[in-house]
Amino acid sequence: MAVWNPLREMENMLERYTHATRRDIGNSDIDADLGFAKWAPTVDIEENDDSYFIRADIPGVDKKDIEVRLDNGVLSITGEKLVEKETGKGSKHHRMERYSGSFARRFTLPNTIKAGKVDATYRYGVLSLMIPKTEESRPKPIEIKVH
């Protein structure tokens, strides 16, 4: 007899909802009407006094299949994860859960960045972007005068 686990039930429901809302609506990987791709890499965004940092998980994608652009203050990460072929003659897939196809993420950046100094690296399936801030945008201490 199976024991009911409400947390597992919620997880299953969320998984079904997520899968249902990411279905292929149009004929292309990026639906022109809705403006989004079939899947999108997960990201972490950090900030310190000097820079912004964006890390995107894009496992299984070759560096040549990723494009990073900065245009009018909008940072775009786009690309494509190719579908893997079946492993051999007579083999068949029983389950395919890993995403494939086109992907896109876009972020509006503040005016206080050095657009020409963005640094991008890709290692072990993680795209890391370092976006430096301008000198004017960095926090400055304010001297307190005693009277």
N, C-alpha and C positions, 0 to 999 in steps of 0.2 A: 504494500500500500504506500503510495506517494504522500509525502507531507507537503501541505500547501505552504509556499514561501511567498509572502506578499511582495518582498523586494524583488525577487526573481520575476514575478508576474509583471511588475512595473517596468523592469528592464526589458522584458519581452515585448511589452506594449510599445515602449519607446523605440525599440529596434524596428518593429513593424511600421510605426508611424514614419520614422526616418527613411526607411526603405521606400515606403509608398510615396513620400513627397519628393524623392529624388528620381522618380521614374522618367523615362525618355518621353518628352512631350512632342517634340518636333522631329524632323528628319535629320537635323544636324546636331553635332555635339554641343554647340553653344546655341541655345534657342534665342533667335533674334528678338522675339516679342518680349520675353521675360528677362533677357540680358544676363543669364547665368549659365554656368557650365554644368555638366553631369555631376561633377564632384569638385570639391575644393579642399586644398591642403589645410590642415590645422596649423595655427600660428600662435606664437608667443610674442608679445610686444612689450619691450622694456624701455625705460628712459633713465638716464642719469644727467648730471649737470652739463655734460659735453655732447651727448649723442642720444639717438634713438636706436634701438636694436629690434630687428624683426627676424624671427627664426621660423621657417616653414618646413613642415615634415612632408617630403616628397619622395618616399622610398620607391626604389625600382624604376626611377626615371633617369635617363641619361642626361648629363649636363647640356648636351646639344639640343635637347628637346624642351629646354626651359628658357623663357625670355623674361627679362626684368627691364621695365621701362619707367622713366620718370617724365611725365608730360603735364605741364601746367599744374604742378602741385599734387598730381595723382600718381602714386606708385602702383604699377601693375605687375603682377606675377602671373604669367600664362604659360601654357605648354600642353603636352600630351603624354599620357602614359599608354604605351602600346599594349594591346592584348597579346598575351602569350599563346603560342600555338600548343596544341595537345602534345604530350610527351613522346608519343610513338604510335606506330601502326597498331590499330585495334584498340587504342586507349580512348577513354571518354571521360569528360568531367562529370562528377557527381554533385559538386557544389562549387560555386564561384562567388566569393564574397568580397574579393579585393577589387577596388575601383579601377576602371580603365577609361580611356577616352580623354577628351580635352578637360582642362581645369583652368580656373581663373580666380584670382583674389585681387582686390583693388582697395587702396587705402589713400585717403586724402591727408596730405601732410601739411603741417603749418608752414607759413611763409619764412620761418626762422631757421631754415636748414641750408646747408651748403650743397646745392644740387649737384655740382660738379665733383664732389668728393665722396660720393656714396661708394662703399666698398662691399662687394658681393663675393662670398665663397660658398662652395658646395662640397660637402664631405659626408660620407656615410648616409646619404639620403636626406640631409638637412641643409637647406639653403639659409645662409646667415647673411643678413644685411646690416651694415653699420652706417647710420646716416648722421653725420656730424651737424651740430647746431652752429649758427653764426655766433660771433663774439657778443653781439648785442643781446642775444636771447639768453645768455647764461646768467644765472643768479649772481647778484652782486651784494656784498654786505653793505649795510648802511650804518654809518658811524653814529652813535648816540652821543650827543653833546650834553654835558652837565653844566647847568647854570648856577 
